[in-house]
Amino acid sequence: MNAIPRVKLDKLVSRWETIQTELNSGIDQATFAKLSKEFSDLNPVVEAINSLLAAQAEEADLRGLVEASDTDPEMLEMAREELAAVGPRLEELEQNLQIMLLPKDEADDRSAILEIRAGTGGDEAALFAADLYRMYQRYAELHNWKIEVMSASDSDLGGFREIVVSVTGKGVFARLKFESGVHRVQRVPATETQGRVHTSAATVAVLPEAEEVDLDIKPDDIRIDTMRASGAGGQHVNTTDSAVRITHLPTGIIVVSAEKSQHQNRRLAMQVLRARIYEVEREKLANERAEARKAQVGTGDRSQRIRTYNFPQGRVTDHRISLTLHKLEQVMIGGSLDEIIDALITDHQATLLADVNQGVGD
C-alpha cells in the first residue's frame, strides 16, 4: 500500500483549521450551514491524521533508540518490542485513513426508495418479494430508520407483485445500495404437494432519494392522470378517483401511486419520480466517468443474480463476493443482513483502494 503524501495530509488539516476560523467569523446562515457540513465531515479525518502522525513520531523515536549506540540494554530491548508492535498499528491507521479519503458517493448519506418486484416464479415469486420486504422492514427498524409504503400491488396469496417504499434516515443509501439486483430463492412452496424445491426470483432496486434542489422538473414535462384505485381481495380499493399516475414526458418514466388520498398520492408519486430521474442522471454521469463501474460491487444491473436464499439448506450466498452464511433465518429477520452488507462494503473499498494505489482511480 502506498503511503499517503504528507502534503496531502497537511492540506486537509489546514482546510479544517480554515473552516473553523470562518465558522467563528459571523458568516451568513447559508455559508455557515455549508461549512458546518464540511467541518463535520473533516473532523474524523483530522482525528485519524493526528493519530497517524503521532504513531509515525513514536516509530521515529523508537527507531532512534534502537539505532543509538549508547542506549541502555534494558531500554534497547523494550524499544525493540515496542517498535515491532507499532508497525502493524501504523499500517492499520494508514489503511483506515486511506478508506476515509476514498472518493465518496455523494448520495451515500441520503434516504432511499426501495423497489421490490416479483420475477420468475409466479405466486411463489410474489411471496418471496413479500419476504424480502419484511426483511428490509425489520432491518430498517434495527437501524432506527423510518419506512413508508408508497405503492403496493398484492398477489392473490398475500405476496407482492410489486412494492415501493421510502426508507428515511442518515446513510440509508450507503448500506442498501448493494442490495440492487436479482435475488433468487430455493424452497418448497406452500402450494407444492410433492415436496419439490422450486426456484423463484425477485428484483430489488435501491434509488437514492432526490432532493428538490437536485432536479428541476418543469410542469410542462409531466402529465398527471387520476384514476380509480383497485386491489386484490378488497385491499387498497377506493371508490373515488384517488390513484395518481404521473408520466415524465422527456424520459417516458411512469409512476403510479394508489395508497392514500389523491393529495398524498401526488406527493408520493412525485417523490418516486424524482428519485428515478435522479438515478438515471447518476448512471449517465457514472458511465461517462468510468467504464470501471462495471467491476464495482452493486452496479444495480437488474439482470445480475446477486444472492441466493436456500431454505432447505438454511443458507444465504452472495455471489458477488462468494460469501455463504448458514444462518438464513437470522438474515430473513434482518439481524444478520449487516454481515453481508459489511462484507460487500469492505470488498468495494478494497477495489477502490487497489485502483487508487495503482494510480487508476478517479
C-alpha positions as CSV (number, residue, x, y, z in Angstrom):
1,M,0.0,0.0,0.0
2,N,1.3,3.4,-1.0
3,A,2.0,5.9,1.8
4,I,-0.3,8.9,1.8
5,P,1.8,12.0,0.8
6,R,2.4,14.3,3.9
7,V,1.5,17.4,1.8
8,K,-2.0,16.0,1.3
9,L,-2.5,15.4,5.0
10,D,-1.2,18.9,5.8
11,K,-3.7,20.4,3.3
12,L,-6.6,18.6,4.9
13,V,-5.6,19.8,8.4
14,S,-5.1,23.3,7.0
15,R,-8.5,23.3,5.4
16,W,-10.1,22.1,8.7
17,E,-8.4,24.9,10.6
18,T,-9.5,27.5,8.0
19,I,-13.2,26.3,8.2
20,Q,-13.0,26.5,12.0
21,T,-11.9,30.1,11.8
22,E,-14.6,31.0,9.2
23,L,-17.3,29.4,11.3
24,N,-16.4,31.8,14.2
25,S,-16.3,34.9,12.0
26,G,-20.0,35.7,11.8
27,I,-20.7,34.5,8.2
28,D,-24.2,34.3,6.7
29,Q,-26.5,31.4,7.5
30,A,-26.3,29.6,4.1
31,T,-22.5,29.6,4.2
32,F,-22.5,28.6,7.8
33,A,-24.6,25.5,7.0
34,K,-22.4,24.5,4.1
35,L,-19.2,24.9,6.0
36,S,-20.6,23.2,9.1
37,K,-21.3,20.1,6.9
38,E,-17.7,20.2,5.5
39,F,-16.3,20.7,9.0
40,S,-18.3,17.7,10.4
41,D,-17.1,15.5,7.5
42,L,-13.4,16.6,8.1
43,N,-13.5,16.0,11.9
44,P,-13.0,12.2,11.9
45,V,-10.4,12.6,9.1
46,V,-8.3,15.1,11.0
47,E,-8.6,12.9,14.1
48,A,-7.3,9.9,12.0
49,I,-4.5,12.1,10.6
50,N,-3.4,13.1,14.1
51,S,-3.4,9.5,15.3
52,L,-1.3,8.5,12.3
53,L,1.2,11.3,12.7
54,A,1.5,10.5,16.5
55,A,2.2,6.9,15.6
56,Q,4.8,7.9,13.0
57,A,6.6,10.2,15.5
58,E,6.5,7.3,18.1
59,E,8.1,5.0,15.5
60,A,10.8,7.5,14.7
61,D,11.7,7.9,18.4
62,L,11.8,4.2,18.9
63,R,13.9,3.7,15.8
64,G,16.3,6.4,17.2
65,L,16.7,4.5,20.5
66,V,17.3,1.2,18.7
67,E,19.9,2.6,16.4
68,A,21.7,4.7,19.1
69,S,25.0,3.2,20.3
70,D,24.6,4.3,23.9
71,T,21.1,3.0,24.6
72,D,20.8,1.1,27.9
73,P,20.5,-2.7,27.1
74,E,17.2,-3.0,29.1
75,M,15.8,0.1,27.3
76,L,17.0,-1.2,24.0
77,E,15.1,-4.5,24.4
78,M,11.9,-2.6,25.4
79,A,12.3,-0.2,22.4
80,R,12.7,-3.2,20.0
81,E,9.5,-4.8,21.3
82,E,7.6,-1.5,21.0
83,L,8.9,-0.9,17.5
84,A,7.8,-4.3,16.4
85,A,4.3,-3.5,17.7
86,V,4.0,-0.1,16.3
87,G,4.5,-1.3,12.7
88,P,1.2,-3.2,12.3
89,R,-0.6,-0.3,14.1
90,L,0.8,2.2,11.7
91,E,-0.3,0.1,8.7
92,E,-3.9,-0.2,10.2
93,L,-4.1,3.6,10.9
94,E,-2.9,4.4,7.3
95,Q,-5.4,1.9,5.7
96,N,-8.3,3.3,7.7
97,L,-7.3,6.8,6.7
98,Q,-7.0,5.8,3.0
99,I,-10.5,4.4,3.2
100,M,-11.7,7.7,4.7
101,L,-10.1,9.6,1.8
102,L,-11.6,7.4,-0.9
103,P,-13.9,9.2,-3.4
104,K,-17.3,9.4,-1.8
105,D,-20.6,8.7,-3.5
106,E,-22.4,11.9,-2.9
107,A,-25.7,10.0,-2.4
108,D,-24.4,7.8,0.4
109,D,-25.8,10.0,3.2
110,R,-29.3,10.1,1.7
111,S,-32.5,8.3,2.3
112,A,-33.6,5.8,-0.4
113,I,-36.5,4.5,-2.4
114,L,-36.6,0.7,-2.3
115,E,-38.5,-1.1,-5.1
116,I,-39.1,-4.9,-4.9
117,R,-40.8,-6.8,-7.8
118,A,-41.7,-10.4,-8.2
119,G,-39.7,-12.0,-11.0
120,T,-39.9,-15.5,-12.4
121,G,-41.9,-18.0,-10.3
122,G,-45.5,-16.8,-10.3
123,D,-47.2,-16.7,-6.9
124,E,-44.1,-18.1,-5.1
125,A,-42.0,-15.2,-6.5
126,A,-44.6,-12.7,-5.2
127,L,-44.5,-14.4,-1.7
128,F,-40.7,-14.2,-1.8
129,A,-41.0,-10.4,-2.7
130,A,-43.1,-10.0,0.4
131,D,-40.5,-11.9,2.5
132,L,-37.8,-9.6,1.2
133,Y,-39.9,-6.5,2.1
134,R,-40.3,-7.8,5.6
135,M,-36.5,-8.5,5.8
136,Y,-35.8,-4.9,4.9
137,Q,-38.6,-3.6,7.1
138,R,-37.0,-5.3,10.2
139,Y,-33.5,-4.2,9.1
140,A,-34.7,-0.6,8.9
141,E,-36.2,-0.9,12.4
142,L,-32.9,-2.2,13.7
143,H,-31.2,0.9,12.3
144,N,-33.9,3.3,13.6
145,W,-34.9,4.2,10.0
146,K,-38.4,5.1,9.1
147,I,-40.0,3.0,6.4
148,E,-43.2,4.0,4.5
149,V,-45.1,2.1,1.8
150,M,-45.5,4.3,-1.3
151,S,-47.3,1.8,-3.5
152,A,-48.1,-1.9,-3.5
153,S,-49.7,-4.4,-5.8
154,D,-50.8,-7.5,-3.9
155,S,-50.9,-11.1,-5.2
156,D,-53.8,-13.5,-4.6
157,L,-51.8,-15.5,-1.9
158,G,-50.7,-12.5,0.1
159,G,-47.5,-11.7,-1.6
160,F,-46.5,-8.6,-3.6
161,R,-46.2,-8.4,-7.4
162,E,-44.6,-5.0,-6.6
163,I,-44.0,-2.9,-3.6
164,V,-42.3,0.5,-3.4
165,V,-41.2,2.0,-0.1
166,S,-39.3,5.0,1.1
167,V,-36.6,4.4,3.8
168,T,-35.7,7.5,5.6
169,G,-32.6,8.0,7.7
170,K,-28.9,9.0,7.6
171,G,-26.7,6.8,5.5
172,V,-29.6,4.6,4.2
173,F,-28.4,4.5,0.6
174,A,-24.8,3.8,1.6
175,R,-25.9,0.5,3.2
176,L,-28.8,-0.5,0.9
177,K,-27.3,0.3,-2.5
178,F,-25.6,-3.1,-2.6
179,E,-29.0,-4.8,-2.5
180,S,-29.9,-3.9,-6.1
181,G,-30.1,-6.8,-8.4
182,V,-31.8,-10.2,-8.7
183,H,-32.5,-12.2,-5.5
184,R,-33.1,-15.9,-6.0
185,V,-34.9,-18.2,-3.6
186,Q,-34.9,-22.0,-3.5
187,R,-37.6,-23.6,-1.3
188,V,-40.6,-25.8,-1.3
189,P,-43.7,-23.6,-2.0
190,A,-46.7,-23.8,0.3
191,T,-48.7,-24.9,-2.8
192,E,-46.3,-27.7,-3.7
193,T,-47.9,-31.1,-2.8
194,Q,-44.9,-33.3,-3.9
195,G,-42.3,-31.6,-1.7
196,R,-40.2,-30.4,-4.6
197,V,-37.9,-27.5,-4.3
198,H,-38.7,-24.6,-6.7
199,T,-36.5,-21.7,-7.7
200,S,-38.1,-18.3,-7.9
201,A,-36.7,-14.7,-8.1
202,A,-37.4,-11.1,-7.2
203,T,-35.7,-8.0,-8.3
204,V,-34.6,-5.2,-5.9
205,A,-33.8,-1.7,-6.9
206,V,-32.5,0.9,-4.5
207,L,-32.5,4.5,-5.6
208,P,-31.1,7.5,-3.6
209,E,-33.9,9.9,-2.7
210,A,-33.5,13.1,-4.7
211,E,-34.0,16.5,-3.1
212,E,-35.8,19.3,-4.9
213,V,-32.6,21.1,-5.4
214,D,-31.2,18.2,-7.4
215,L,-33.7,18.4,-10.2
216,D,-35.8,21.0,-11.9
217,I,-38.9,19.1,-13.1
218,K,-40.8,21.5,-15.2
219,P,-44.7,21.4,-15.0
220,D,-44.8,21.1,-18.8
221,D,-42.6,17.9,-18.7
222,I,-45.2,15.9,-16.7
223,R,-48.7,14.6,-17.3
224,I,-50.8,13.8,-14.2
225,D,-53.7,11.4,-14.6
226,T,-56.2,10.4,-11.8
227,M,-57.9,7.0,-11.9
228,R,-59.9,4.6,-9.8
229,A,-57.8,2.6,-7.4
230,S,-58.1,-1.2,-7.3
231,G,-56.5,-4.1,-5.5
232,A,-56.8,-7.8,-4.7
233,G,-59.1,-9.0,-2.0
234,G,-60.6,-5.6,-1.4
235,Q,-57.3,-4.2,-0.2
236,H,-56.2,-0.7,-1.4
237,V,-59.6,-0.2,-3.1
238,N,-61.1,3.2,-3.1
239,T,-64.4,4.1,-4.8
240,T,-63.1,7.6,-5.5
241,D,-60.7,8.6,-8.2
242,S,-57.8,8.7,-5.8
243,A,-55.0,6.8,-7.7
244,V,-52.4,9.1,-9.4
245,R,-50.3,8.3,-12.4
246,I,-47.5,10.7,-13.3
247,T,-45.7,10.5,-16.7
248,H,-42.4,12.3,-17.2
249,L,-42.6,13.1,-20.9
250,P,-38.9,13.6,-21.7
251,T,-37.9,10.2,-20.3
252,G,-41.1,8.2,-20.5
253,I,-40.8,7.3,-16.8
254,I,-44.3,6.5,-15.4
255,V,-45.0,6.3,-11.7
256,V,-48.3,5.2,-10.1
257,S,-49.4,5.7,-6.5
258,A,-52.7,4.3,-5.2
259,E,-52.2,4.1,-1.5
260,K,-53.8,7.1,0.2
261,S,-55.6,10.3,-0.6
262,Q,-55.2,11.9,-4.0
263,H,-53.1,14.7,-2.4
264,Q,-50.9,12.1,-0.7
265,N,-50.6,10.0,-3.9
266,R,-49.4,13.0,-5.9
267,R,-46.7,13.8,-3.3
268,L,-45.6,10.1,-3.1
269,A,-45.6,9.7,-6.9
270,M,-43.5,12.8,-7.4
271,Q,-41.1,11.6,-4.7
272,V,-40.6,8.3,-6.6
273,L,-40.4,10.1,-10.0
274,R,-37.8,12.4,-8.7
275,A,-35.7,9.5,-7.4
276,R,-35.9,7.6,-10.7
277,I,-34.9,10.6,-12.8
278,Y,-32.1,11.4,-10.4
279,E,-30.9,7.8,-10.7
280,V,-30.9,8.0,-14.5
281,E,-28.8,11.1,-14.3
282,R,-26.4,9.5,-11.8
283,E,-25.9,6.4,-14.0
284,K,-25.4,8.6,-17.1
285,L,-22.7,10.6,-15.3
286,A,-21.1,7.4,-13.9
287,N,-20.9,5.8,-17.3
288,E,-19.3,8.8,-18.8
289,R,-16.8,9.0,-16.0
290,A,-15.5,5.4,-16.0
291,E,-16.1,2.0,-17.6
292,A,-14.6,0.6,-14.4
293,R,-18.0,1.0,-12.8
294,K,-18.9,-2.5,-14.2
295,A,-16.2,-4.0,-11.9
296,Q,-17.6,-2.4,-8.8
297,V,-19.9,-4.3,-6.4
298,G,-23.6,-3.4,-6.6
299,T,-23.9,-1.9,-10.1
300,G,-27.6,-2.2,-9.8
301,D,-27.8,-4.3,-13.0
302,R,-31.3,-5.9,-12.8
303,S,-30.1,-8.9,-14.8
304,Q,-27.4,-9.7,-12.3
305,R,-28.2,-12.6,-9.9
306,I,-26.6,-11.3,-6.7
307,R,-27.8,-13.6,-4.0
308,T,-29.4,-17.0,-3.4
309,Y,-31.6,-17.8,-0.4
310,N,-31.6,-21.7,0.0
311,F,-34.3,-22.6,2.6
312,P,-33.7,-26.4,2.6
313,Q,-30.1,-25.9,3.5
314,G,-30.6,-22.8,5.6
315,R,-28.0,-20.8,3.8
316,V,-27.6,-17.5,2.0
317,T,-24.9,-17.0,-0.7
318,D,-23.9,-13.7,-2.1
319,H,-22.4,-14.5,-5.5
320,R,-20.5,-11.2,-5.9
321,I,-18.1,-12.0,-3.1
322,S,-18.6,-15.8,-2.8
323,L,-19.9,-15.3,0.8
324,T,-22.1,-18.0,2.3
325,L,-23.8,-17.7,5.7
326,H,-25.5,-20.7,7.2
327,K,-27.9,-18.5,9.1
328,L,-30.8,-17.9,6.7
329,E,-33.4,-17.4,9.5
330,Q,-31.3,-14.6,11.1
331,V,-30.8,-12.9,7.7
332,M,-34.5,-13.0,6.9
333,I,-35.4,-11.2,10.1
334,G,-32.8,-8.5,9.3
335,G,-30.4,-9.4,12.1
336,S,-27.6,-10.9,10.1
337,L,-28.0,-8.8,7.0
338,D,-25.3,-6.5,8.2
339,E,-22.8,-9.3,8.0
340,I,-23.4,-9.5,4.2
341,I,-23.6,-5.7,3.7
342,D,-20.4,-5.1,5.7
343,A,-18.5,-7.7,3.7
344,L,-19.8,-6.1,0.4
345,I,-18.7,-2.6,1.6
346,T,-15.2,-4.0,2.6
347,D,-14.8,-5.7,-0.8
348,H,-15.9,-2.5,-2.6
349,Q,-13.4,-0.4,-0.5
350,A,-10.6,-2.9,-1.3
351,T,-11.3,-2.5,-5.0
352,L,-11.2,1.3,-4.8
353,L,-8.0,1.2,-2.7
354,A,-6.4,-1.1,-5.3
355,D,-7.3,1.4,-8.0
356,V,-6.0,4.4,-6.0
357,N,-2.7,2.6,-5.2
358,Q,-2.2,1.6,-8.9
359,G,-2.9,5.2,-9.9
360,V,-6.1,4.4,-11.9
361,G,-8.6,5.9,-9.5
362,D,-10.8,8.9,-10.4
